[in-house]
Amino acid sequence: MDFVFEDLSFVKNNEYFNFIADGYTLLGNKLYTGVRLQPHSDYDIRVGADWIKYYGLNNFSYIIPSISLHLDKGKHQFYFGRLDTGNNHDMPQQIFAFERLLDARSIENGLQHKYTGKRWQSDTWLEWEHFIFKNDKDRERLNFGHHSKWHFPFSDDFGIQIPVSLLLHHRGGQINRHDQPSPNNSAIVVANFSSGLGFQYKLNQDTSLGIQYDFFVHSINSNNTEDFVFKTGKAHLVTFKLDYQQFEGKFSFWQSRKYIAPKGDDMFQSLSRKTEIYFENNEQATVFAGYAEPDRQLLYTSLSYHKEIARDLHLGFVTELYYQLNKGEIHTPAYSGVIQNHFDYSMGLYVQYRLQSRLIHFR
């Protein structure tokens, strides 16, 4: 029996002043504590809890217990219960936001299969996001996801890769309350899909260059799109990469047409997710609800650094700069503004520690 302790200390500052995404700062710790029992070399069982504490608050924001069964069959890994969310399943942030790792959204429960081969890796999972009982007011929510990547090396220095990502977000249920009239469907599915083609060339032991193109689409299975507004949408992403030792640099161009992703990063949505902060006569004014930029264009660059600074202790730093090309315009009694050729940026500092210590040895 082992004791497991994992800690992610983070500071992420989003200086966003556009009409789509909120600007805010996240500072805190995300912990996992638990015990691991391995009755057999092929499987282990974990019982533990995730703890999330934001600085400036006296209490934990989340304490979420979990149980997981992990089956290890070489190239195949199976999880039942708490899933291995890793680096957000390696999904692109336009479908799965990076900040999920800093809150409770990345604590997923359900079923999962991972495969690691020489030229193909995949991660397929079913997450039960919200369980319902009879006559619940809320609908059940679940997510089916898949990410895979094919690698085709042509030499020791040059190769191509083909990524594929799929996420189906479902809201529905048969035993929850169905009040009529209702603005919502009895069930709805939002599908996000992306694929692309990437090239990578290794200049030397420390440096490599890459370029990748990705295509994104979304579709909703109902004409009543609820709060998602756009039934279908698409986007294009071109990225240039430079890796040097522990540094990674990216320069990207994003162009979207009515694109939405329920779990994606706010900055890449065509529909605003900003908080309503303006009031008129002590009543909340409607400024951003329903606001859209159907044709959104962004140039953005990122620089990241990662290094193991001590045994089991990792340091990471990420900075991102966004330049909005398209015009955004809002005119309401409570607020009026226009932006174009506009800069936003974010910075993040992360320290991660993992410990697994033997408590009891069973013979």
C-alpha positions as CSV (number, residue, x, y, z in Angstrom):
1,M,0.0,0.0,0.0
2,D,1.4,3.4,-1.0
3,F,0.6,7.0,0.0
4,V,0.1,9.3,-3.0
5,F,0.5,13.1,-2.8
6,E,0.4,15.4,-5.8
7,D,0.5,19.2,-5.6
8,L,0.1,21.8,-8.4
9,S,0.8,25.4,-7.2
10,F,-0.2,27.9,-9.8
11,V,-0.5,31.6,-10.7
12,K,-2.2,32.5,-13.9
13,N,-3.0,36.1,-14.8
14,N,-5.3,36.9,-17.8
15,E,-5.1,40.5,-18.8
16,Y,-8.1,40.4,-21.2
17,F,-10.0,43.5,-22.3
18,N,-11.9,42.1,-25.3
19,F,-15.6,41.5,-25.5
20,I,-15.4,37.6,-25.6
21,A,-13.3,36.5,-22.6
22,D,-13.1,37.7,-19.0
23,G,-9.8,38.9,-17.5
24,Y,-9.0,37.6,-14.0
25,T,-6.2,36.0,-11.9
26,L,-6.0,32.5,-10.5
27,L,-3.7,31.8,-7.6
28,G,-3.9,28.6,-5.6
29,N,-3.0,25.0,-5.0
30,K,-4.6,21.9,-6.4
31,L,-3.8,18.7,-4.4
32,Y,-4.5,15.1,-4.6
33,T,-4.0,12.8,-1.6
34,G,-4.8,9.1,-1.5
35,V,-3.7,5.6,-0.9
36,R,-2.9,3.1,-3.6
37,L,-3.3,-0.6,-3.2
38,Q,-1.8,-3.0,-5.7
39,P,-3.1,-6.6,-5.2
40,H,-1.7,-7.7,-8.5
41,S,1.0,-6.5,-11.0
42,D,-1.7,-5.9,-13.6
43,Y,-4.0,-3.5,-11.6
44,D,-4.2,-1.1,-8.7
45,I,-6.9,0.6,-6.7
46,R,-6.8,4.2,-5.5
47,V,-9.0,5.9,-2.9
48,G,-8.4,9.6,-2.3
49,A,-9.6,13.2,-2.7
50,D,-8.8,16.3,-4.7
51,W,-8.5,19.5,-2.8
52,I,-8.5,23.0,-4.4
53,K,-7.6,26.1,-2.4
54,Y,-7.5,29.6,-3.9
55,Y,-5.4,32.2,-2.2
56,G,-7.4,34.9,-0.5
57,L,-10.1,32.5,0.6
58,N,-10.1,30.9,4.1
59,N,-11.6,27.6,3.0
60,F,-11.1,25.0,0.3
61,S,-13.3,25.7,-2.7
62,Y,-13.5,22.0,-3.6
63,I,-13.0,18.8,-1.8
64,I,-13.9,15.9,-4.1
65,P,-13.5,12.3,-3.1
66,S,-12.7,9.7,-5.7
67,I,-12.2,6.0,-6.3
68,S,-10.3,4.5,-9.3
69,L,-9.4,1.1,-10.6
70,H,-6.4,1.1,-13.0
71,L,-5.7,-1.9,-15.2
72,D,-2.3,-2.1,-16.8
73,K,-2.0,-4.3,-19.9
74,G,1.2,-3.0,-21.4
75,K,0.3,-0.8,-24.3
76,H,-3.3,-0.7,-23.1
77,Q,-4.4,1.2,-20.0
78,F,-7.9,1.1,-18.6
79,Y,-9.4,3.4,-15.9
80,F,-12.7,3.0,-14.1
81,G,-13.8,5.8,-11.7
82,R,-11.4,8.7,-11.5
83,L,-9.9,9.3,-15.0
84,D,-6.3,10.1,-15.9
85,T,-6.8,13.6,-17.3
86,G,-3.0,14.2,-17.7
87,N,-2.5,17.2,-19.9
88,N,-6.2,17.5,-20.7
89,H,-6.0,14.3,-22.6
90,D,-3.7,16.2,-25.0
91,M,-6.7,17.9,-26.6
92,P,-6.2,21.2,-28.3
93,Q,-7.2,24.2,-26.1
94,Q,-9.7,25.3,-28.7
95,I,-11.8,22.2,-27.7
96,F,-10.5,21.6,-24.1
97,A,-9.4,24.7,-22.2
98,F,-6.0,24.6,-20.4
99,E,-7.5,26.2,-17.3
100,R,-9.5,23.1,-16.7
101,L,-6.3,21.9,-15.0
102,L,-6.6,24.7,-12.4
103,D,-10.1,24.0,-11.2
104,A,-12.5,21.1,-10.6
105,R,-13.4,20.6,-14.3
106,S,-10.3,18.3,-14.8
107,I,-11.5,16.0,-12.0
108,E,-13.3,13.5,-14.3
109,N,-15.1,10.3,-13.4
110,G,-16.2,7.6,-15.8
111,L,-14.4,5.1,-18.1
112,Q,-11.2,5.5,-20.1
113,H,-8.9,3.5,-22.4
114,K,-5.4,4.7,-23.4
115,Y,-3.1,3.1,-26.0
116,T,0.6,3.8,-26.5
117,G,2.2,2.4,-29.5
118,K,5.3,3.2,-31.5
119,R,3.5,5.3,-34.1
120,W,0.0,5.7,-32.7
121,Q,-1.2,6.9,-29.3
122,S,-4.9,7.3,-28.3
123,D,-7.0,8.4,-25.4
124,T,-10.7,7.5,-25.4
125,W,-13.0,8.3,-22.5
126,L,-16.6,8.7,-21.2
127,E,-17.0,11.3,-18.4
128,W,-20.2,11.4,-16.4
129,E,-20.1,15.1,-15.6
130,H,-23.5,15.4,-13.8
131,F,-25.5,12.5,-12.3
132,I,-29.2,12.9,-11.8
133,F,-31.9,11.4,-9.6
134,K,-35.6,11.0,-10.3
135,N,-37.4,14.4,-10.7
136,D,-34.1,16.4,-10.7
137,K,-34.5,19.9,-12.1
138,D,-31.2,19.7,-13.9
139,R,-30.4,17.5,-16.9
140,E,-27.7,14.9,-16.9
141,R,-24.4,15.9,-18.6
142,L,-21.9,13.6,-20.0
143,N,-18.9,13.9,-22.4
144,F,-17.4,11.4,-24.8
145,G,-13.9,12.3,-25.9
146,H,-11.2,10.9,-28.1
147,H,-7.8,12.1,-29.0
148,S,-5.2,10.2,-31.1
149,K,-2.1,11.0,-33.0
150,W,-0.2,9.2,-35.7
151,H,3.5,9.6,-36.2
152,F,5.3,8.9,-39.5
153,P,9.1,9.3,-39.2
154,F,10.8,9.5,-42.6
155,S,14.3,9.9,-41.1
156,D,15.9,10.5,-37.7
157,D,15.4,14.2,-38.3
158,F,12.2,14.6,-40.1
159,G,8.6,13.3,-39.6
160,I,4.9,14.2,-39.9
161,Q,2.1,13.7,-37.5
162,I,-1.7,13.6,-37.8
163,P,-3.8,14.5,-34.8
164,V,-7.5,13.8,-34.4
165,S,-9.8,15.1,-31.6
166,L,-13.4,14.6,-31.0
167,L,-15.7,15.7,-28.1
168,L,-19.4,15.1,-27.8
169,H,-21.1,17.1,-25.0
170,H,-24.6,15.7,-24.1
171,R,-27.3,17.3,-22.0
172,G,-30.5,15.3,-21.4
173,G,-32.1,12.6,-19.3
174,Q,-35.2,10.5,-19.0
175,I,-36.0,10.8,-15.3
176,N,-35.4,14.5,-14.7
177,R,-38.3,17.0,-14.7
178,H,-39.5,18.2,-18.1
179,D,-41.2,21.5,-17.4
180,Q,-43.3,23.0,-20.3
181,P,-42.9,25.4,-21.8
182,S,-39.1,25.3,-21.6
183,P,-36.4,27.1,-23.6
184,N,-34.3,23.9,-23.5
185,N,-34.5,20.7,-25.4
186,S,-35.2,17.4,-23.7
187,A,-31.8,16.4,-25.0
188,I,-29.0,18.1,-27.0
189,V,-25.6,17.1,-28.3
190,V,-22.8,19.5,-29.2
191,A,-20.0,17.9,-31.3
192,N,-16.5,19.3,-31.7
193,F,-14.0,17.8,-34.1
194,S,-10.6,18.7,-35.3
195,S,-7.8,17.2,-37.3
196,G,-4.7,18.4,-39.1
197,L,-1.2,17.7,-40.4
198,G,2.1,18.6,-38.8
199,F,5.7,18.6,-39.9
200,Q,8.7,18.5,-37.6
201,Y,12.4,18.8,-38.5
202,K,15.2,18.3,-35.9
203,L,18.0,20.7,-36.5
204,N,20.3,19.3,-33.8
205,Q,20.2,17.7,-30.4
206,D,18.7,20.8,-28.8
207,T,16.6,22.4,-31.5
208,S,13.6,21.5,-33.7
209,L,11.3,23.3,-36.0
210,G,7.7,22.5,-36.8
211,I,4.6,23.7,-38.7
212,Q,1.1,22.4,-38.3
213,Y,-2.4,23.1,-39.8
214,D,-5.6,22.2,-38.0
215,F,-9.2,22.4,-39.0
216,F,-12.0,22.7,-36.5
217,V,-15.8,22.2,-36.8
218,H,-18.7,22.0,-34.5
219,S,-22.3,20.9,-34.9
220,I,-25.5,20.8,-32.8
221,N,-28.1,18.1,-33.4
222,S,-31.1,20.4,-32.8
223,N,-32.4,23.6,-34.4
224,N,-33.0,24.9,-30.9
225,T,-29.4,25.7,-30.1
226,E,-30.2,27.0,-26.6
227,D,-27.4,29.2,-25.3
228,F,-24.9,28.0,-27.9
229,V,-26.6,30.1,-30.6
230,F,-24.7,28.8,-33.6
231,K,-25.8,25.4,-35.0
232,T,-22.6,24.9,-37.0
233,G,-19.2,26.5,-37.2
234,K,-15.7,26.1,-38.4
235,A,-12.2,27.4,-37.8
236,H,-8.7,27.2,-39.2
237,L,-5.4,27.2,-37.2
238,V,-1.9,27.5,-38.5
239,T,1.0,27.2,-36.0
240,F,4.8,27.6,-36.3
241,K,6.9,26.0,-33.6
242,L,10.4,26.3,-32.3
243,D,11.7,24.0,-29.5
244,Y,15.1,24.7,-27.9
245,Q,16.1,22.7,-24.9
246,Q,13.5,23.4,-22.2
247,F,11.9,26.2,-24.2
248,E,9.0,26.0,-26.6
249,G,7.8,28.9,-28.8
250,K,4.7,29.1,-30.9
251,F,3.3,31.6,-33.4
252,S,-0.3,31.0,-34.6
253,F,-3.1,32.4,-36.7
254,W,-6.7,31.5,-35.8
255,Q,-9.6,32.3,-38.1
256,S,-13.1,31.1,-37.1
257,R,-16.6,31.4,-38.5
258,K,-19.4,31.0,-35.9
259,Y,-17.3,28.5,-33.9
260,I,-18.2,27.5,-30.4
261,A,-16.9,24.7,-28.1
262,P,-18.6,24.2,-24.7
263,K,-15.4,23.0,-23.0
264,G,-12.9,25.1,-25.1
265,D,-10.9,28.2,-24.1
266,D,-12.9,31.4,-24.0
267,M,-10.6,33.3,-26.2
268,F,-11.4,31.2,-29.3
269,Q,-15.1,31.4,-29.1
270,S,-17.3,33.4,-31.5
271,L,-19.9,33.9,-28.7
272,S,-19.1,36.0,-25.7
273,R,-18.6,34.4,-22.3
274,K,-17.9,37.7,-20.4
275,T,-19.5,38.3,-17.0
276,E,-22.2,40.9,-16.8
277,I,-20.7,43.6,-14.6
278,Y,-22.7,46.7,-15.6
279,F,-25.8,47.8,-13.7
280,E,-28.5,50.4,-14.4
281,N,-30.7,51.7,-11.5
282,N,-29.4,48.9,-9.4
283,E,-30.5,46.3,-11.9
284,Q,-28.0,44.2,-13.9
285,A,-27.8,45.4,-17.5
286,T,-27.6,43.0,-20.5
287,V,-24.4,43.9,-22.4
288,F,-22.5,40.7,-23.3
289,A,-25.2,38.1,-23.2
290,G,-25.8,37.0,-26.8
291,Y,-23.0,39.2,-28.1
292,A,-21.1,37.5,-30.9
293,E,-18.1,38.0,-33.3
294,P,-19.0,35.5,-36.0
295,D,-15.8,36.0,-37.9
296,R,-13.0,36.0,-35.2
297,Q,-9.4,36.4,-36.2
298,L,-6.5,36.2,-33.8
299,L,-2.7,36.2,-34.1
300,Y,-1.2,34.8,-31.0
301,T,2.2,33.7,-29.7
302,S,3.3,31.7,-26.7
303,L,6.6,31.0,-25.0
304,S,6.8,28.2,-22.4
305,Y,9.6,26.8,-20.2
306,H,9.7,23.6,-18.3
307,K,12.4,22.0,-16.2
308,E,12.7,19.5,-13.4
309,I,14.4,21.6,-10.7
310,A,14.7,18.9,-8.1
311,R,13.7,15.3,-7.8
312,D,9.9,15.0,-8.5
313,L,9.7,18.8,-8.5
314,H,8.9,20.5,-11.9
315,L,8.8,24.2,-12.8
316,G,6.8,25.7,-15.7
317,F,6.3,29.2,-17.1
318,V,4.0,30.2,-19.9
319,T,3.3,33.6,-21.4
320,E,0.8,34.2,-24.3
321,L,0.1,37.3,-26.4
322,Y,-3.1,37.7,-28.4
323,Y,-3.7,40.3,-31.2
324,Q,-7.3,40.6,-32.3
325,L,-7.6,41.5,-36.0
326,N,-11.4,41.6,-36.3
327,K,-13.6,44.4,-35.2
328,G,-15.7,44.2,-32.0
329,E,-18.5,46.7,-31.3
330,I,-21.0,47.0,-28.5
331,H,-23.5,49.9,-28.0
332,T,-25.9,49.7,-25.1
333,P,-27.2,52.3,-22.6
334,A,-25.0,50.7,-19.9
335,Y,-21.8,50.3,-22.0
336,S,-20.5,51.3,-25.4
337,G,-17.2,50.4,-27.0
338,V,-15.3,49.4,-30.1
339,I,-12.1,47.3,-30.4
340,Q,-9.9,46.3,-33.3
341,N,-6.2,45.6,-33.7
342,H,-6.3,44.9,-30.0
343,F,-3.8,43.2,-27.7
344,D,-4.5,40.8,-24.7
345,Y,-2.0,38.7,-22.8
346,S,-1.7,36.1,-20.1
347,M,1.1,34.8,-17.9
348,G,1.3,31.6,-15.8
349,L,3.7,30.1,-13.3
350,Y,3.4,26.5,-12.2
351,V,5.2,24.3,-9.7
352,Q,4.3,20.6,-9.6
353,Y,5.3,18.0,-7.0
354,R,4.5,14.3,-6.9
355,L,5.3,11.8,-4.1
356,Q,4.5,8.1,-3.8
357,S,5.7,6.5,-0.6
358,R,5.3,2.9,0.6
359,L,3.1,2.6,3.7
360,I,2.6,-1.1,4.1
361,H,4.1,-4.0,2.2
362,F,1.8,-7.1,1.8
363,R,3.4,-10.5,1.2
